[in-house]
């Protein structure tokens, strides 16, 4: 069937949905809910180690630097002569950076493959298997941690590989199922599960570590992850992928660059924020988890509001698609850059540090109705594949950023070194935004208007 554009494609699918007899929740809304919980679970496993490592590492061990100049007063609730965090493992900052970042070694390897598998075998099966296996592996991590550091790194990389299917599968599904004027909203609802997953996991993991031990963090998040959800009323759509056109498209290159830049800052904070709060601001682990989670509550709110108001502006014709995409992306990269730099210069003022870091994280949410949703504008039929390629390159900061932080902090874990970390992230934010603004397009690209080779409605439980 020859579909001339994405609007015709989406209209046909929605019309099919509306004509189905009976009283039910629309399939695209269930898909949004599935995407939300998939991202929630994925980020629970992605962030659990960020808190657990604070309790796992022996900060007074032989491998730890003692040259921590300009460090703030101890704010631990149980301040005493004992260090607030005195775990079992003598991992130096470089090893910690490797462990926090190794998830992304596996993650970047499975984005394009994950998008293809989701199109070939269906969203439900691919996501369900990924969730179950990564949960089971996570449950084994405490035993492995006591056995071998190298094996622990390997298992975290495998979990990352399994989780690599999530985002491309969700974005690809919206390329088929989302009406053009609901793209920002539906994508934002799905992706916002990552913010909620982080917001819930960080404080809960801190409380678990303090009351039950860090091992319980992996047991609980792993068991929850292994409980997958299913819904099989979606379509399998196969199209011939124009690989050369995708890889040589300037608008697509702009998406790649802003995605990479946004992820550098986001992953720096996602993996290292609990360490900053615990070692520089010097809160105990439970408080560290709560404070580290606050930015992601704001991020969730900004994601939902940003997606909704973006579609309102587009629907009322107040601004063109490309204008709102560029404005959202600029806000998502420049404002976080400013607040991130400011966070490094507020010193030991904990309130100011949390406020600036929270605002930095919150505004990155506008990347979803910005550069991420732009994938659906330029090539809706190939959105999953394009996002898979983009997320592959944008996952490099996931392992590189924590290791850069670890290298910078090996000799001197101080405010001045963290300022360098924040400046690097801010510079990458700005560079990525400039490239996107110059190259982005709001129109479906000529090479993206292709033929649907096969479409099979899946009939199942409603």
N, C-alpha and C positions, 0 to 999 in steps of 0.2 A: 504494500500500500504506500503510495507516494504522498508524504505529508509535506506541504510547502513550508511550514514554519511551526515553531513550538506552540503558538497560540492555538492552531488547529489541532495539534496533537493533544494538548491538555484539554481542550474543549471536548474532544471525542471521548476521552477517558472520563471526564467529569459527567458528561451526558450519560455514559454507560452506567456510572455509579448511581446517578439520580433516578434512572428508570428501573433499577432493581426493586422489586416489590418488597413490602414489609417495613417495619419500623426499626431502624438501626442507626448507630453512630456512623457517620461518613468515614469511608476507608482512609481518606487522607488524614483525618484527625487521629485515627488509631495509629496510623503510621507515624504521626508526629509524637504520639505518646510512646510508641516503641523506641523511636529515636532518642527521646529524652532519657528513658531508663537505660538504654544501651550506653549512652554517653555518661550517665551517672555512674554505672558500674565500672566502665572503663577507667574513669578518673579516680574512682575509689582505689583501684589497684595501682594506678599510676602514682598517686600521692601518698599511699600508706607508708612507704619507706622514708619519705621526707620527714615525717614525725618520728617514726621508729628509730631512725639512725641517731637521733639526738639521745635516746636512751640506750642505744646499743654501744656507742663509742665511749671508751674510757678517756676522758679529757685530761687526765693526769698521767696517762701512760707514756711509755718510752717514745712512741711514735708521734707524740703531740708536741706542737710548738708551744713554748712558754713565753714567747716574746709577743704579748698581746698588749701593745701600748695603746693609749687613748681609749681603753675599754670602759664602758659605763659602770656605775655602781650596781651591786648585786640586788636584783628585785625579786629574787626567789622567795616564795611564800615560806619555805622551810630553810631560810638562811641559817647557816651554822658554819662550823669549821670545815664540814664536809662539802665538797663541790656539789652544785645542784644536779649535775649530770655526771655519773661515774659508772659507765657501762663496762662490759666485758672485753670488747674488742679494741685493740690498739691500732686502729686504722688512721693513717695520717690524712691531711686534707686532700692530697692527690688521690689516694685510694677511695676516700669518700666521694670525691667528684666522679671517679670512674664508676662506682657503684650506683650513684644517683643517675648517671647518664647512660648506663649500658642498656637500659630499657629501650632507648631510641635506636641503638644499633639494630635490634631486631625489628623495631617498629617501622623504620624507613624501608625495610626490605619487602614489606607485604602490602603496601598501599595500592599500587597498581594491580598486583595480583588479586588483592581483596576486592577491588572494584570489579574486576573481570569475573571472579567467582560469584559475586553477588548477582551479577547479570546472568550468569550461566546456571547457577544452582538455586538462586532465590535468596532474598534478604533473610528470611526466617532461619533457614538451615545454616547459612554461613555465620550469622551472628550467634546462634544458639551453640554451635560447636565451639566457636571462639571463646564464648563466655564460660562454658563448662570446663574446657581444658585449662584455660588460664587460671580459673579459680582453684582447680585441683593442684596445679603447680605451686600456687601461692601458699597453700596450706602446708606444703613440704618445706618452705623456706627457712623456718627457724632451725630445723634439724640440720639442713644443709649449711646454714651460717656457722654453726659450731664445727662443721666438718671441713669445709674448704672455702676460702674467699673466692678462688677462681671459679668453683662450681656455682657459688651463689651468683656471681656476675653472669655466668652462662644462663642460669635459670631466669634471671631478670630479663635478659635479652630475648629468651624464648617467649616469655610473657608479652614483651613488647611486640614480637613478631605476630603472635596470635591476635593482639589488640589492634594491629594495623589495618584490619578490615573495617573497623567501625565507621570512621568519618567518611571515607570514600563511598561506602555503601549507602549511607544516609543521604549524602549530597546527590549521588547518582539516582536514588529513588525519587528525589524531588525534581530532577530533570524531566521525569515522566509524569509524576503525579501532581505537581503543584500548578495551579492556575497562575498565569503570569503576574497578576496583581496580588497574589498571596505568597509569592516566593520569599520575600524578606521575613514575613511573619512566621511561616511554617518552618523555614530553615532556622530561624532564631529560637523557636520553641524547642526544636530537636537539639540544637547545639548547646542550649542553655543547661541541659543536663550535666554538662561538664562542670559548669560553675557550681551547681547545686551539689554535685558529687564531691567536689573539692571542699565546699563550705561545710558539708556534713562530716566528711572524713577527717579533716585536720583536727577539729576540737574533740571529736569522739575518739580518735586515735590517741590524742594526748591524754585523755581521761583513762582510756584502757591501759596505756603504758604505765600510768602512775598507780593504778589500782590492781591491775591483773598481770602486768609485765608486758614488755614489748612483743613477746612471742604471740600473745593473744590478738594483736593487731592483724597479723597475717592469717591466723586461724579464722577469725570472724569475717574479715573482708573476703577471704578466699571462699568460704562456705556460701556467703551471700552471692558472690559472683557466679558460683556454679549453678545457682537456681535461675535458669533461663526462662524467658517468656516466648510465646509463639502465637502467630496469627498468619494464616496462609491464603488470604483472599487477594493477593496482589498479582500483578502481571509480570511475566518475563518478557522483556523486549530486547531483541538482538538487532544490532546495527553494525554496519561495516565501519570500522574506526579509521579515520584519515590521519594516521600517525604523523606523517610528514607535515601536514598543514597545522596540526596542533603544536608541534615542536618548533615551527618557524613563525608562528603567529605572534605579532607584537603585543596585542591586547592580552594574550595568554601569558607572555613573558612578564608583563606588568603585574598580573595576578601572582605569578611565581615569586617575584621580588618582594611584593608587599607581604605576602604570606611568610616568607623567610624572615623578614625583618620583624614582623609582629611576633613570630614564635621565638625569636632570640630573646626578647625582653620577657615574654610570657613564661618561657621555660626557665629562664634564670630565676625568676621569682617563684615559680611553681616548685622547683626543686630546692632552692637555696633560702627562701624566705624563713622557714622554721629555724634554719641554722643561724641566720642573721639575728632573729629575735632572741634566740637562746644564748648565743655567744657574744653578741655586741650589746643588745639592749638588756640581756641577762635576766630573762624571766624563766620560771620553772617550766617543766615540760607541759603541764596541763594548761597553764596560761599561754604558753607558746602556741599550742594548738588552737586555742580560741582566737588569739590575736591574728594568727596567720590565716584564719578562716574568714575574718571580717571582710577583707577585700573582695572575696569571691561571692559574698552575699550581694554586695553592690554590683558586681559584674553580672550576676544573674538578672537583677532588676534592669540594668542598662541594656542587656541583651534583648529582653522582652520588649521594653519600651522602644528601643531603637528599631527593632524589626517592625513593630506595629506602626509607628509614626512614619517610617520610611514608605510603607505601602500606602498610608493615608496621603502623603505628599504626592506620590506617584499617581494614585488613583484620582485625585482631584486636579491633576495637571498643574500643580504648583511649581514643579521642577521636573526636568527630564531625568530619565533613569541614570544616565552617566553623571549628571550633576550630583544627585544624591549619593551615588556610589563613591565619587571622589570626595565629597564633603565628609561622609561617614569614615572613609579610610584616613583622611587627613586628621580628623578628630581622634581616631583610634591610634594614631602613631605619634603625632606631635605633642598632644597633651600628656600622654604617658611619659614621653621623653622628658618633658619639663619637670613633672612631679618626681620622676625617678632621680633626676639630678639633685633636686631640692632635698630629697630624702637623705642623701649622703651628707648634707651640710646642716641638718638640724641638730646634730650632735646627739647628746643623751636625752633629749626631750622626747620621751617615748610617745606622748600623745601626738606630737607633730610628725614623728616618723610614721606612726600607724596611719594617720590621716593622709599624708602624701603618698605612701605606698598603696593605700586603699584606692585613692583616686587614680593613681597610675594604672592599677589593675582594672578598675571599673571602666575606664574609657576604652580599654582595648576591646571591650565587648562590641563596640561599634564596627569592628572588623567583620563581624558576621553579616550585618546588612550592607556592608561595604564590599571589600574585596572578595569575601567568600561567596556572597550571593551573586556577584558579578560573573562567576563561573556559569551560573544558570542563564545569564543574559546572553553571553557570547556564544554558548554552545550547549543548550539544554540537554540534547540527546547524548552528549558525550561528557556531561558534567561530572559523572563519577570517575571516569578515566582521567579527565583533566585534573580534578581535585586529588586523585590518587598520585599523579605525577608531582603536583604542587606540594602535597603533603609529604612526599618522599624527600624532596629537597628541603622543605621547611622543617623536617625532623632532624636534620643535621645539627641545628642548635640544641636539640634535646640532649645530645651527648657531648657536644663541643662546649656549650656554655658552662655547664657545671665543671668540666675539666679546666676551662680557662680560669674560673673562679678558684678552683682548687690549686692551680699553679700560682695564682697571684697571692694566695693566702698561706702558702707553705712556710714562708719565712716570717710573716708578720700579719696575723689576723687582727687588723685594726680598722678603725674608721677610715683612715686615709686609703687603705687598700680597697675597701668596699666602695669608696668614692670612684676609684678607677673602674671597678666593675660596672657601676651605674652609668658612668660616662660612655663606656664602650657600648652598652645597650642603647643609650639615647642616640648615639651617632648612627647606629644601624637602623633604628626606628626612622630617623629623618631621611636617610638615604633610600630606604625602601619606599617611603611615601613619595619622594620626588619621582622615582621611576614609574610608579603606578599612575600618578597624575599625568605624566607625559604620554604614557602608552595606552591607557585604559580606553575601552569602548563600551557603549551601552547597547549596541546593536548585535543581533545574531549574525555571526560571520557567514559569508557565502559558502565556505567549505563545510559548515555545520548543518546545512539544510540538506539532509540526506534521505535515503529510503529506509523505512523500517522493513527488515528482512523477515522477521517472524514475530508474532505477538500471540502469546498463549495465556488466556485468562485462567487463573487458578481458582477452582471452586473448592470451597472447604467450609470450615466453621465460620459462622457469621455472628 
